[in-house]
Amino acid sequence: MSGSIQDKGLPVWFMGGVLALLSLLVGLTWLNGAMLNRQQYQLMAMREDIQGLAEGLEQNLAEGDVESSTAPARIRRHHPRPSFLRVQREEEGSDQAMKDLKGSRDSAEKAVREARDTQRKLSIQENARLADEKAKLEAAGHWWRPWLYGAVFAGLLAFIIRAWARRRG
């Protein structure tokens, strides 16, 4: 009876399949590590950008430039309206004071326009620098692709040669 019941061993393809699955697992783990590394560099770059923006906002608030600040306006509670006192203008010195006030407002507006233009130009240069850094990071993150394609090609080639050798022999 023991002769009719044969103890079957593992199939021939089992060890090859296990090795293929293990190599696939190692490859996927390596790929996951590369993606996590790239994500870490992107997060670090975003953190630097956020810190730069926060410093810029702090600088704007410290300078007292309330008009161009992107900080949210403070909500004021409703207070009774202040009553205004009527003041009479002096005709002699008020014209010169008004001209001086208008001149100072014009020069302040001109300075703000120039500062915004300069900031826009610097922003373009900063964006170009950030784009270059991002391109370098992406290029560094994709260095493994030719190796992966080469390994897949070599595996397929080995499989084809093995099948050809089996049919021949």
DSSP file (Angstrom, degrees, kcal/mol; ACC not computed):
  #  RESIDUE AA STRUCTURE BP1 BP2  ACC     N-H-->O    O-->H-N    N-H-->O    O-->H-N    TCO  KAPPA ALPHA  PHI   PSI    X-CA   Y-CA   Z-CA
    1    1 A M    >>        0   0    0      0, 0.0     4,-1.5     0, 0.0     3,-0.7   0.000 360.0 360.0 360.0 -37.8    0.0    0.0    0.0
    2    2 A S  T 34  +     0   0    0      1,-0.2     0, 0.0     2,-0.2     0, 0.0   0.759 360.0  59.9 -66.4 -21.2    2.8    2.4    0.8
    3    3 A G  T 34 S+     0   0    0      1,-0.2    -1,-0.2     3,-0.1     0, 0.0   0.805 103.3  49.9 -74.9 -29.2    4.0    1.9   -2.8
    4    4 A S  T <4 S+     0   0    0     -3,-0.7     2,-0.9     1,-0.1    -2,-0.2   0.812 101.7  66.9 -80.8 -29.1    0.8    3.1   -4.3
    5    5 A I  S  < S-     0   0    0     -4,-1.5     2,-0.5     2,-0.0    -1,-0.1  -0.817  75.9-164.9 -93.0 110.4    0.7    6.3   -2.2
    6    6 A Q        -     0   0    0     -2,-0.9     2,-0.9     1,-0.0    -3,-0.1  -0.798  19.6-129.1 -99.0 134.5    3.7    8.3   -3.3
    7    7 A D        -     0   0    0     -2,-0.5     2,-0.3     1,-0.0    -2,-0.0  -0.715  28.0-147.2 -80.8 112.5    4.9   11.2   -1.2
    8    8 A K        -     0   0    0     -2,-0.9     2,-0.1     1,-0.1    -1,-0.0  -0.629   8.9-150.2 -83.5 137.6    5.1   14.1   -3.6
    9    9 A G        -     0   0    0     -2,-0.3     3,-0.1     1,-0.2    -1,-0.1  -0.107  42.2 -58.1 -86.9-168.2    7.8   16.6   -3.0
   10   10 A L        -     0   0    0      1,-0.1    -1,-0.2     2,-0.1     5,-0.0  -0.458  64.4 -98.8 -72.6 146.9    7.6   20.3   -3.8
   11   11 A P    >   -     0   0    0      0, 0.0     3,-1.0     0, 0.0     4,-0.5  -0.228  31.0-113.7 -62.5 158.6    7.0   21.1   -7.5
   12   12 A V  T 3> S+     0   0    0      1,-0.2     4,-0.5     2,-0.1     3,-0.4   0.860 114.8  51.1 -63.0 -37.7   10.1   22.0   -9.6
   13   13 A W  H 3> S+     0   0    0      1,-0.2     4,-2.4     2,-0.1    -1,-0.2   0.559  87.3  87.4 -79.5  -8.0    9.0   25.6  -10.0
   14   14 A F  H <> S+     0   0    0     -3,-1.0     4,-2.6     1,-0.2    -1,-0.2   0.926  88.8  44.7 -61.8 -49.1    8.4   26.3   -6.3
   15   15 A M  H  > S+     0   0    0     -4,-0.5     4,-2.5    -3,-0.4    -1,-0.2   0.897 114.2  50.2 -65.3 -39.1   11.9   27.3   -5.4
   16   16 A G  H  X S+     0   0    0     -4,-0.5     4,-2.5     2,-0.2    -1,-0.2   0.907 111.3  49.1 -63.3 -40.5   12.2   29.5   -8.5
   17   17 A G  H  X S+     0   0    0     -4,-2.4     4,-2.6     2,-0.2    -2,-0.2   0.905 110.7  49.6 -65.2 -41.2    8.9   31.2   -7.6
   18   18 A V  H  X S+     0   0    0     -4,-2.6     4,-2.5     2,-0.2    -2,-0.2   0.925 112.7  47.3 -63.5 -44.0   10.0   31.7   -4.0
   19   19 A L  H  X S+     0   0    0     -4,-2.5     4,-2.6     2,-0.2    -2,-0.2   0.901 112.1  50.3 -64.4 -40.0   13.3   33.3   -5.1
   20   20 A A  H  X S+     0   0    0     -4,-2.5     4,-2.3     2,-0.2    -2,-0.2   0.923 111.9  47.3 -63.7 -43.3   11.4   35.5   -7.7
   21   21 A L  H  X S+     0   0    0     -4,-2.6     4,-2.4     2,-0.2    -2,-0.2   0.894 112.4  49.6 -65.7 -39.4    9.0   36.7   -5.0
   22   22 A L  H  X S+     0   0    0     -4,-2.5     4,-2.4     2,-0.2    -2,-0.2   0.916 111.9  47.7 -65.6 -41.5   11.7   37.4   -2.6
   23   23 A S  H  X S+     0   0    0     -4,-2.6     4,-2.4     1,-0.2    -2,-0.2   0.889 111.9  50.8 -66.6 -36.6   13.7   39.4   -5.2
   24   24 A L  H  X S+     0   0    0     -4,-2.3     4,-2.6    -5,-0.2    -2,-0.2   0.899 109.4  51.1 -64.0 -40.4   10.5   41.3   -6.1
   25   25 A L  H  X S+     0   0    0     -4,-2.4     4,-2.3     2,-0.2    -2,-0.2   0.912 110.6  48.0 -63.2 -43.2   10.0   42.0   -2.4
   26   26 A V  H  X S+     0   0    0     -4,-2.4     4,-2.4     2,-0.2    -2,-0.2   0.920 112.4  50.0 -63.4 -43.3   13.5   43.4   -2.0
   27   27 A G  H  X S+     0   0    0     -4,-2.4     4,-2.5     1,-0.2    -2,-0.2   0.915 111.6  47.0 -62.1 -43.4   13.1   45.5   -5.2
   28   28 A L  H  X S+     0   0    0     -4,-2.6     4,-2.4     2,-0.2    -1,-0.2   0.866 111.3  51.7 -67.7 -35.7    9.8   46.9   -4.0
   29   29 A T  H  X S+     0   0    0     -4,-2.3     4,-2.2     2,-0.2    -1,-0.2   0.912 111.3  47.7 -65.0 -41.2   11.2   47.7   -0.5
   30   30 A W  H  X S+     0   0    0     -4,-2.4     4,-2.2     2,-0.2    -2,-0.2   0.911 111.7  50.1 -65.3 -41.9   14.2   49.5   -2.2
   31   31 A L  H  X S+     0   0    0     -4,-2.5     4,-2.2     1,-0.2    -2,-0.2   0.897 109.6  51.3 -62.9 -41.1   11.8   51.4   -4.4
   32   32 A N  H  X S+     0   0    0     -4,-2.4     4,-2.4     1,-0.2    -1,-0.2   0.900 109.1  51.0 -62.5 -41.4    9.7   52.4   -1.4
   33   33 A G  H  X S+     0   0    0     -4,-2.2     4,-2.2     2,-0.2    -2,-0.2   0.896 109.2  50.6 -63.3 -40.0   12.8   53.6    0.3
   34   34 A A  H  X S+     0   0    0     -4,-2.2     4,-2.2     2,-0.2    -2,-0.2   0.903 111.3  48.4 -64.3 -40.5   13.8   55.7   -2.7
   35   35 A M  H  X S+     0   0    0     -4,-2.2     4,-2.4     2,-0.2    -2,-0.2   0.896 111.2  49.8 -67.8 -39.2   10.3   57.3   -2.8
   36   36 A L  H  X S+     0   0    0     -4,-2.4     4,-2.2     2,-0.2    -2,-0.2   0.888 109.9  51.8 -64.6 -38.3   10.4   58.1    0.9
   37   37 A N  H  X S+     0   0    0     -4,-2.2     4,-1.9     2,-0.2    -2,-0.2   0.924 110.7  47.4 -63.7 -44.1   13.8   59.7    0.5
   38   38 A R  H  X S+     0   0    0     -4,-2.2     4,-2.2     1,-0.2    -2,-0.2   0.901 111.1  51.7 -63.2 -40.7   12.5   61.8   -2.4
   39   39 A Q  H  X S+     0   0    0     -4,-2.4     4,-2.5     1,-0.2    -1,-0.2   0.876 106.7  54.1 -63.9 -37.2    9.5   62.8   -0.3
   40   40 A Q  H  X S+     0   0    0     -4,-2.2     4,-2.4     2,-0.2    -1,-0.2   0.924 108.6  48.5 -63.1 -43.7   11.8   63.8    2.6
   41   41 A Y  H  X S+     0   0    0     -4,-1.9     4,-2.2     1,-0.2    -2,-0.2   0.894 111.5  49.8 -64.6 -38.8   13.7   66.1    0.4
   42   42 A Q  H  X S+     0   0    0     -4,-2.2     4,-2.4     2,-0.2    -1,-0.2   0.907 110.8  49.4 -65.8 -40.3   10.5   67.7   -1.0
   43   43 A L  H  X S+     0   0    0     -4,-2.5     4,-2.4     2,-0.2    -2,-0.2   0.889 110.0  51.4 -65.3 -38.6    9.2   68.2    2.6
   44   44 A M  H  X S+     0   0    0     -4,-2.4     4,-2.1     2,-0.2    -1,-0.2   0.910 110.5  48.6 -64.6 -40.5   12.5   69.8    3.6
   45   45 A A  H  X S+     0   0    0     -4,-2.2     4,-2.2     1,-0.2    -2,-0.2   0.902 111.8  49.1 -65.1 -41.0   12.3   72.2    0.6
   46   46 A M  H  X S+     0   0    0     -4,-2.4     4,-2.6     2,-0.2    -2,-0.2   0.886 109.1  53.1 -65.0 -37.6    8.7   73.0    1.5
   47   47 A R  H  X S+     0   0    0     -4,-2.4     4,-2.4     2,-0.2    -2,-0.2   0.909 108.7  49.2 -63.9 -41.8    9.7   73.7    5.1
   48   48 A E  H  X S+     0   0    0     -4,-2.1     4,-2.3     2,-0.2    -1,-0.2   0.908 111.1  50.3 -63.2 -41.1   12.4   76.1    3.9
   49   49 A D  H  X S+     0   0    0     -4,-2.2     4,-2.4     2,-0.2    -2,-0.2   0.922 111.1  48.2 -62.7 -43.5    9.9   77.9    1.7
   50   50 A I  H  X S+     0   0    0     -4,-2.6     4,-2.6     1,-0.2    -1,-0.2   0.898 110.7  51.1 -65.1 -40.1    7.4   78.2    4.6
   51   51 A Q  H  X S+     0   0    0     -4,-2.4     4,-2.4     2,-0.2    -1,-0.2   0.906 110.1  50.4 -63.7 -39.8   10.1   79.5    6.9
   52   52 A G  H  X S+     0   0    0     -4,-2.3     4,-2.2     2,-0.2    -2,-0.2   0.915 111.4  47.6 -63.2 -42.9   11.1   82.1    4.2
   53   53 A L  H  X S+     0   0    0     -4,-2.4     4,-2.5     2,-0.2    -2,-0.2   0.901 111.3  50.9 -64.7 -40.3    7.5   83.2    3.9
   54   54 A A  H  X S+     0   0    0     -4,-2.6     4,-2.5     2,-0.2    -2,-0.2   0.905 110.4  49.1 -64.6 -40.2    7.1   83.4    7.6
   55   55 A E  H  X S+     0   0    0     -4,-2.4     4,-2.3     2,-0.2    -1,-0.2   0.899 110.6  51.4 -65.2 -38.7   10.2   85.6    7.9
   56   56 A G  H  X S+     0   0    0     -4,-2.2     4,-2.4     2,-0.2    -2,-0.2   0.911 110.6  48.0 -63.4 -42.0    8.9   87.8    5.1
   57   57 A L  H  X S+     0   0    0     -4,-2.5     4,-2.5     2,-0.2    -2,-0.2   0.914 111.5  49.8 -64.5 -42.2    5.6   88.2    6.9
   58   58 A E  H  X S+     0   0    0     -4,-2.5     4,-2.3     1,-0.2    -1,-0.2   0.891 110.7  50.7 -62.8 -38.2    7.3   89.0   10.2
   59   59 A Q  H  X S+     0   0    0     -4,-2.3     4,-2.0     2,-0.2    -2,-0.2   0.917 110.4  48.9 -66.1 -42.8    9.5   91.6    8.4
   60   60 A N  H  X>S+     0   0    0     -4,-2.4     5,-1.6     1,-0.2     4,-0.8   0.910 113.4  46.7 -62.9 -41.7    6.5   93.2    6.8
   61   61 A L  H  <5S+     0   0    0     -4,-2.5     3,-0.3     1,-0.2    -1,-0.2   0.861 111.3  51.8 -69.0 -34.3    4.7   93.4   10.1
   62   62 A A  H  <5S+     0   0    0     -4,-2.3    -1,-0.2     1,-0.2    -2,-0.2   0.845 107.6  52.4 -70.5 -32.4    7.8   94.8   11.8
   63   63 A E  H  <5S-     0   0    0     -4,-2.0    -1,-0.2    -5,-0.2    -2,-0.2   0.671 111.0-123.4 -76.6 -15.7    8.2   97.5    9.2
   64   64 A G  T  <5 +     0   0    0     -4,-0.8     2,-1.8    -3,-0.3     3,-0.2   0.652  58.2 150.9  84.0  15.1    4.6   98.5    9.8
   65   65 A D      < +     0   0    0     -5,-1.6     4,-0.5     1,-0.2    -1,-0.2  -0.593   9.3 162.7 -82.2  83.7    3.6   98.1    6.2
   66   66 A V        +     0   0    0     -2,-1.8     3,-0.3     1,-0.2    -1,-0.2   0.828  64.2  59.0 -75.6 -33.0    0.0   97.2    6.9
   67   67 A E  S    S+     0   0    0      1,-0.2    -1,-0.2    -3,-0.2    -2,-0.1   0.914 113.3  35.2 -67.0 -43.3   -1.3   97.8    3.4
   68   68 A S  S    S+     0   0    0     -8,-0.1    -1,-0.2     2,-0.0    -2,-0.2   0.444  92.7 113.8 -92.6   1.3    0.9   95.3    1.6
   69   69 A S        -     0   0    0     -4,-0.5   -12,-0.1    -3,-0.3    -3,-0.0  -0.472  56.2-154.2 -72.6 141.7    0.8   92.8    4.4
   70   70 A T        +     0   0    0     -2,-0.2    -1,-0.1     2,-0.1     3,-0.1   0.296  58.0 119.0 -96.5   8.9   -0.9   89.5    3.7
   71   71 A A  S    S-     0   0    0      1,-0.1     3,-0.1   -14,-0.1    -2,-0.0  -0.474  77.4 -97.2 -71.9 145.5   -1.6   89.0    7.4
   72   72 A P        -     0   0    0      0, 0.0    -1,-0.1     0, 0.0     2,-0.1  -0.342  41.7-108.7 -65.2 144.2   -5.3   88.8    8.3
   73   73 A A        -     0   0    0      1,-0.1     2,-0.3    -3,-0.1    -3,-0.0  -0.414  34.5-108.6 -71.7 147.1   -6.8   92.0    9.5
   74   74 A R        -     0   0    0     -2,-0.1     2,-0.5    -3,-0.1    -1,-0.1  -0.549  30.3-120.4 -77.0 140.1   -7.8   92.2   13.1
   75   75 A I        -     0   0    0     -2,-0.3     2,-0.4    -3,-0.0    -1,-0.1  -0.681  26.7-149.2 -83.5 127.3  -11.5   92.1   13.8
   76   76 A R        -     0   0    0     -2,-0.5     2,-0.2     3,-0.0    -1,-0.0  -0.753  10.2-127.4 -98.6 144.0  -12.6   95.2   15.7
   77   77 A R        -     0   0    0     -2,-0.4     2,-0.6     1,-0.1    -1,-0.0  -0.531  38.4 -91.4 -82.7 156.0  -15.4   95.2   18.1
   78   78 A H        +     0   0    0     -2,-0.2    -1,-0.1     3,-0.0     3,-0.0  -0.564  51.8 176.1 -73.4 116.4  -18.2   97.6   17.6
   79   79 A H        -     0   0    0     -2,-0.6     2,-0.0     1,-0.1    -3,-0.0  -0.828  41.7 -87.0-113.6 156.3  -17.5  100.7   19.6
   80   80 A P        -     0   0    0      0, 0.0     3,-0.1     0, 0.0    -1,-0.1  -0.372  55.8 -98.1 -62.0 142.7  -19.5  103.9   19.7
   81   81 A R        -     0   0    0      1,-0.1     2,-0.1    -3,-0.0    -3,-0.0  -0.359  38.7-117.0 -64.2 136.1  -18.5  106.2   16.9
   82   82 A P        -     0   0    0      0, 0.0     2,-0.4     0, 0.0    -1,-0.1  -0.464  25.6-122.2 -72.5 146.2  -16.1  108.9   18.0
   83   83 A S        -     0   0    0     -2,-0.1     2,-0.4    -3,-0.1     0, 0.0  -0.735  24.3-136.7 -89.8 137.1  -17.4  112.4   17.7
   84   84 A F        -     0   0    0     -2,-0.4     2,-0.4     1,-0.0    -1,-0.0  -0.723   8.0-137.3 -96.7 140.9  -15.3  114.7   15.5
   85   85 A L        -     0   0    0     -2,-0.4     2,-0.5     1,-0.0    -1,-0.0  -0.777  21.1-121.2 -95.1 139.5  -14.5  118.2   16.5
   86   86 A R        -     0   0    0     -2,-0.4     2,-0.4     2,-0.0    -1,-0.0  -0.681  31.4-168.6 -82.5 126.6  -14.7  120.9   13.9
   87   87 A V        -     0   0    0     -2,-0.5     2,-0.4     0, 0.0     0, 0.0  -0.939  16.6-131.5-118.7 136.8  -11.4  122.6   13.4
   88   88 A Q        -     0   0    0     -2,-0.4     2,-0.3     1,-0.0    -2,-0.0  -0.686  22.5-131.1 -88.4 139.5  -10.9  125.8   11.5
   89   89 A R        -     0   0    0     -2,-0.4     2,-0.5     2,-0.0     3,-0.1  -0.629  11.2-127.8 -89.5 145.4   -8.0  125.8    9.0
   90   90 A E     >  -     0   0    0     -2,-0.3     4,-1.0     1,-0.1     5,-0.1  -0.804  14.4-149.9 -87.8 132.3   -5.5  128.6    8.8
   91   91 A E  H  > S+     0   0    0     -2,-0.5     4,-0.6     2,-0.1    -1,-0.1   0.816  85.2  54.3 -74.4 -31.6   -5.3  129.8    5.3
   92   92 A E  H  4 S+     0   0    0      1,-0.2     4,-0.5     2,-0.1     3,-0.2   0.973 119.9  21.8 -73.4 -56.1   -1.6  130.9    5.3
   93   93 A G  H  > S+     0   0    0      1,-0.2     4,-1.9     2,-0.1    -1,-0.2   0.604 108.1  75.6 -91.1 -12.5    0.3  127.8    6.5
   94   94 A S  H  X S+     0   0    0     -4,-1.0     4,-2.7     1,-0.2     5,-0.2   0.848  89.4  57.1 -73.1 -32.5   -2.1  125.1    5.6
   95   95 A D  H  X S+     0   0    0     -4,-0.6     4,-2.2     2,-0.2    -1,-0.2   0.932 109.8  45.0 -63.2 -44.1   -1.5  125.2    1.9
   96   96 A Q  H  > S+     0   0    0     -4,-0.5     4,-2.5     1,-0.2    -1,-0.2   0.903 113.7  50.2 -65.8 -40.2    2.2  124.5    2.4
   97   97 A A  H  X S+     0   0    0     -4,-1.9     4,-2.5     2,-0.2    -2,-0.2   0.900 110.5  49.8 -65.3 -39.6    1.4  121.8    4.9
   98   98 A M  H  X S+     0   0    0     -4,-2.7     4,-2.7     2,-0.2    -2,-0.2   0.895 110.9  49.5 -65.5 -39.7   -1.1  120.2    2.5
   99   99 A K  H  X S+     0   0    0     -4,-2.2     4,-2.7     2,-0.2    -2,-0.2   0.917 112.2  47.9 -64.5 -42.5    1.5  120.3   -0.3
  100  100 A D  H  X S+     0   0    0     -4,-2.5     4,-2.5     2,-0.2    -2,-0.2   0.912 112.7  48.8 -63.4 -42.2    4.1  118.7    2.0
  101  101 A L  H  X S+     0   0    0     -4,-2.5     4,-2.2     2,-0.2    -2,-0.2   0.919 112.8  47.0 -64.2 -43.6    1.6  116.0    3.0
  102  102 A K  H  X S+     0   0    0     -4,-2.7     4,-2.7     2,-0.2    -2,-0.2   0.904 112.2  51.0 -65.0 -40.8    0.7  115.3   -0.6
  103  103 A G  H  X S+     0   0    0     -4,-2.7     4,-2.4     1,-0.2    -2,-0.2   0.904 110.4  48.3 -63.0 -41.3    4.4  115.1   -1.6
  104  104 A S  H  X S+     0   0    0     -4,-2.5     4,-2.1     2,-0.2    -1,-0.2   0.886 111.8  49.9 -68.0 -36.7    5.1  112.7    1.3
  105  105 A R  H  X S+     0   0    0     -4,-2.2     4,-2.7     2,-0.2    -2,-0.2   0.927 111.4  49.0 -64.8 -44.1    2.2  110.5    0.3
  106  106 A D  H  X S+     0   0    0     -4,-2.7     4,-2.4     1,-0.2    -2,-0.2   0.920 112.5  47.2 -61.9 -43.5    3.3  110.5   -3.4
  107  107 A S  H  X S+     0   0    0     -4,-2.4     4,-2.3     2,-0.2    -1,-0.2   0.872 111.9  51.1 -67.8 -34.5    6.8  109.6   -2.4
  108  108 A A  H  X S+     0   0    0     -4,-2.1     4,-2.3     2,-0.2    -2,-0.2   0.917 110.9  48.0 -67.0 -42.1    5.6  106.9   -0.1
  109  109 A E  H  X S+     0   0    0     -4,-2.7     4,-2.4     2,-0.2    -2,-0.2   0.895 111.9  50.3 -64.0 -39.2    3.4  105.4   -2.9
  110  110 A K  H  X S+     0   0    0     -4,-2.4     4,-2.6     2,-0.2    -2,-0.2   0.908 110.5  49.5 -64.4 -41.9    6.3  105.5   -5.3
  111  111 A A  H  X S+     0   0    0     -4,-2.3     4,-2.5     2,-0.2    -2,-0.2   0.895 110.8  49.9 -64.4 -39.8    8.5  103.7   -2.7
  112  112 A V  H  X S+     0   0    0     -4,-2.3     4,-2.5     2,-0.2    -2,-0.2   0.919 110.9  49.5 -65.4 -42.8    5.9  101.1   -2.2
  113  113 A R  H  X S+     0   0    0     -4,-2.4     4,-2.5     2,-0.2    -2,-0.2   0.933 112.8  46.9 -60.7 -46.1    5.5  100.6   -6.0
  114  114 A E  H  X S+     0   0    0     -4,-2.6     4,-2.6     1,-0.2    -2,-0.2   0.901 112.0  50.8 -62.9 -40.6    9.3  100.2   -6.4
  115  115 A A  H  X S+     0   0    0     -4,-2.5     4,-2.5     2,-0.2    -1,-0.2   0.904 110.8  48.6 -64.7 -40.3    9.5   97.8   -3.4
  116  116 A R  H  X S+     0   0    0     -4,-2.5     4,-2.5     2,-0.2    -2,-0.2   0.905 111.3  49.9 -66.7 -40.5    6.7   95.7   -4.9
  117  117 A D  H  X S+     0   0    0     -4,-2.5     4,-2.4     2,-0.2    -2,-0.2   0.927 112.8  47.1 -62.0 -44.0    8.5   95.6   -8.3
  118  118 A T  H  X S+     0   0    0     -4,-2.6     4,-2.7     1,-0.2    -2,-0.2   0.909 112.3  49.7 -63.1 -41.9   11.7   94.6   -6.7
  119  119 A Q  H  X S+     0   0    0     -4,-2.5     4,-2.4     2,-0.2    -1,-0.2   0.889 109.7  51.4 -65.1 -38.3   10.0   92.0   -4.7
  120  120 A R  H  X S+     0   0    0     -4,-2.5     4,-2.0     2,-0.2    -2,-0.2   0.914 111.4  47.5 -64.2 -42.3    8.3   90.6   -7.8
  121  121 A K  H  X S+     0   0    0     -4,-2.4     4,-2.2     2,-0.2    -2,-0.2   0.919 113.3  47.5 -65.1 -42.7   11.7   90.4   -9.6
  122  122 A L  H  X S+     0   0    0     -4,-2.7     4,-2.8     1,-0.2    -1,-0.2   0.875 109.2  55.0 -64.6 -36.1   13.2   88.7   -6.6
  123  123 A S  H  X S+     0   0    0     -4,-2.4     4,-2.7     2,-0.2    -1,-0.2   0.895 107.0  50.0 -64.4 -39.4   10.3   86.3   -6.5
  124  124 A I  H  X S+     0   0    0     -4,-2.0     4,-2.2     2,-0.2    -2,-0.2   0.925 112.8  46.4 -64.1 -44.4   10.8   85.4  -10.1
  125  125 A Q  H  X S+     0   0    0     -4,-2.2     4,-2.2     2,-0.2    -2,-0.2   0.903 113.4  49.3 -64.3 -40.4   14.5   84.7   -9.4
  126  126 A E  H  X S+     0   0    0     -4,-2.8     4,-2.6     2,-0.2    -2,-0.2   0.904 110.3  50.5 -66.1 -40.8   13.6   82.7   -6.3
  127  127 A N  H  X S+     0   0    0     -4,-2.7     4,-2.4     2,-0.2    -1,-0.2   0.891 109.7  50.8 -63.8 -38.9   11.1   80.7   -8.2
  128  128 A A  H  X S+     0   0    0     -4,-2.2     4,-2.2     2,-0.2    -2,-0.2   0.915 111.0  48.5 -63.9 -41.8   13.7   79.9  -10.9
  129  129 A R  H  X S+     0   0    0     -4,-2.2     4,-2.3     1,-0.2    -2,-0.2   0.921 112.2  48.6 -63.9 -43.5   16.1   78.8   -8.2
  130  130 A L  H  X S+     0   0    0     -4,-2.6     4,-2.4     1,-0.2    -2,-0.2   0.877 109.8  52.4 -64.5 -37.1   13.5   76.6   -6.6
  131  131 A A  H  X S+     0   0    0     -4,-2.4     4,-2.4     2,-0.2    -1,-0.2   0.899 109.3  49.8 -65.6 -39.7   12.5   75.1  -10.0
  132  132 A D  H  X S+     0   0    0     -4,-2.2     4,-2.2     2,-0.2    -2,-0.2   0.922 111.5  48.3 -63.3 -43.3   16.2   74.2  -10.6
  133  133 A E  H  X S+     0   0    0     -4,-2.3     4,-2.4     1,-0.2    -2,-0.2   0.899 111.3  50.4 -63.5 -40.0   16.5   72.6   -7.2
  134  134 A K  H  X S+     0   0    0     -4,-2.4     4,-2.5     2,-0.2    -1,-0.2   0.900 109.3  51.0 -65.3 -40.3   13.3   70.6   -7.8
  135  135 A A  H  X S+     0   0    0     -4,-2.4     4,-2.4     2,-0.2    -1,-0.2   0.898 110.5  49.5 -63.7 -39.6   14.6   69.4  -11.2
  136  136 A K  H  X S+     0   0    0     -4,-2.2     4,-2.4     2,-0.2    -2,-0.2   0.911 111.1  49.5 -65.0 -41.7   17.8   68.3   -9.5
  137  137 A L  H  X S+     0   0    0     -4,-2.4     4,-1.8     2,-0.2    -2,-0.2   0.902 111.6  48.5 -64.7 -40.3   15.9   66.5   -6.8
  138  138 A E  H  X S+     0   0    0     -4,-2.5     4,-1.0     2,-0.2    -1,-0.2   0.905 111.2  49.9 -65.9 -40.1   13.7   64.7   -9.4
  139  139 A A  H  < S+     0   0    0     -4,-2.4     3,-0.4     1,-0.2    -2,-0.2   0.896 111.8  48.5 -64.3 -38.5   16.7   63.7  -11.4
  140  140 A A  H >< S+     0   0    0     -4,-2.4     3,-0.7     1,-0.2    -1,-0.2   0.812 109.5  53.7 -69.8 -29.0   18.4   62.4   -8.3
  141  141 A G  H 3< S+     0   0    0     -4,-1.8     3,-0.3     1,-0.2    -1,-0.2   0.684 108.3  49.2 -78.5 -17.8   15.2   60.5   -7.5
  142  142 A H  T >< S+     0   0    0     -4,-1.0     3,-1.1    -3,-0.4    -1,-0.2   0.229  75.0 103.8-106.4  13.8   15.0   58.8  -10.9
  143  143 A W  T <  S+     0   0    0     -3,-0.7     4,-0.5     1,-0.2    -1,-0.2   0.736  76.2  60.7 -67.6 -20.4   18.6   57.4  -11.1
  144  144 A W  T 3> S+     0   0    0     -3,-0.3     4,-2.2     1,-0.2    -1,-0.2   0.655  81.5  83.5 -81.5 -16.9   17.4   53.9  -10.3
  145  145 A R  H <> S+     0   0    0     -3,-1.1     4,-2.7     1,-0.2     5,-0.3   0.905  88.1  49.9 -59.9 -46.5   15.1   53.6  -13.3
  146  146 A P  H  > S+     0   0    0      0, 0.0     4,-2.4     0, 0.0    -1,-0.2   0.897 111.6  50.6 -60.7 -35.9   17.7   52.5  -15.8
  147  147 A W  H  > S+     0   0    0     -4,-0.5     4,-2.4     2,-0.2    -2,-0.2   0.913 110.6  48.9 -65.8 -41.3   18.9   49.9  -13.3
  148  148 A L  H  X S+     0   0    0     -4,-2.2     4,-2.5     2,-0.2     5,-0.2   0.937 112.8  46.7 -63.4 -46.8   15.4   48.6  -12.8
  149  149 A Y  H  X S+     0   0    0     -4,-2.7     4,-2.5     1,-0.2    -2,-0.2   0.899 112.6  50.7 -62.9 -39.9   14.7   48.3  -16.6
  150  150 A G  H  X S+     0   0    0     -4,-2.4     4,-2.7    -5,-0.3    -1,-0.2   0.901 110.5  49.0 -63.2 -41.5   18.1   46.6  -17.1
  151  151 A A  H  X S+     0   0    0     -4,-2.4     4,-2.4     2,-0.2    -2,-0.2   0.908 112.0  48.0 -66.6 -41.6   17.3   44.1  -14.3
  152  152 A V  H  X S+     0   0    0     -4,-2.5     4,-2.5     2,-0.2    -2,-0.2   0.924 113.2  48.3 -63.9 -43.5   13.9   43.3  -15.8
  153  153 A F  H  X S+     0   0    0     -4,-2.5     4,-2.6     1,-0.2    -2,-0.2   0.920 111.7  49.4 -61.8 -44.1   15.4   42.9  -19.3
  154  154 A A  H  X S+     0   0    0     -4,-2.7     4,-2.5     2,-0.2    -2,-0.2   0.895 111.3  50.2 -63.2 -39.7   18.2   40.7  -17.9
  155  155 A G  H  X S+     0   0    0     -4,-2.4     4,-2.3     2,-0.2    -2,-0.2   0.919 112.2  46.3 -63.9 -44.6   15.6   38.5  -16.1
  156  156 A L  H  X S+     0   0    0     -4,-2.5     4,-2.4     2,-0.2    -2,-0.2   0.909 112.6  50.5 -64.6 -41.3   13.4   38.2  -19.2
  157  157 A L  H  X S+     0   0    0     -4,-2.6     4,-2.6     2,-0.2    -2,-0.2   0.914 110.8  48.9 -62.1 -43.3   16.5   37.4  -21.3
  158  158 A A  H  X S+     0   0    0     -4,-2.5     4,-2.4     1,-0.2    -1,-0.2   0.893 111.0  50.9 -63.7 -39.6   17.5   34.7  -18.8
  159  159 A F  H  X S+     0   0    0     -4,-2.3     4,-2.2     2,-0.2    -2,-0.2   0.908 111.7  46.9 -64.4 -42.0   14.0   33.2  -18.8
  160  160 A I  H  X S+     0   0    0     -4,-2.4     4,-2.5     2,-0.2    -2,-0.2   0.917 113.1  48.5 -66.6 -43.8   14.0   33.1  -22.6
  161  161 A I  H  X S+     0   0    0     -4,-2.6     4,-2.6     1,-0.2    -2,-0.2   0.904 111.7  50.3 -63.5 -40.7   17.5   31.5  -22.8
  162  162 A R  H  X S+     0   0    0     -4,-2.4     4,-2.1     2,-0.2    -1,-0.2   0.917 111.2  47.9 -64.0 -43.5   16.5   28.9  -20.1
  163  163 A A  H  X S+     0   0    0     -4,-2.2     4,-2.1     2,-0.2    -2,-0.2   0.902 112.7  49.3 -64.5 -40.1   13.3   28.0  -22.0
  164  164 A W  H  X S+     0   0    0     -4,-2.5     4,-1.9     1,-0.2    -2,-0.2   0.910 110.9  49.7 -63.7 -42.1   15.2   27.7  -25.3
  165  165 A A  H  X S+     0   0    0     -4,-2.6     4,-2.0     1,-0.2    -2,-0.2   0.867 110.3  50.7 -67.0 -36.0   17.9   25.5  -23.6
  166  166 A R  H  < S+     0   0    0     -4,-2.1    -1,-0.2     2,-0.2    -2,-0.2   0.906 111.2  47.3 -67.3 -42.2   15.2   23.2  -22.1
  167  167 A R  H  < S+     0   0    0     -4,-2.1    -2,-0.2     1,-0.2    -1,-0.2   0.866 114.9  47.3 -66.5 -35.2   13.4   22.7  -25.4
  168  168 A R  H  <        0   0    0     -4,-1.9    -2,-0.2     1,-0.2    -1,-0.2   0.860 360.0 360.0 -74.2 -37.4   16.7   22.0  -27.1
  169  169 A G     <        0   0    0     -4,-2.0    -1,-0.2    -5,-0.2    -2,-0.2   0.452 360.0 360.0-100.1 360.0   18.0   19.5  -24.6
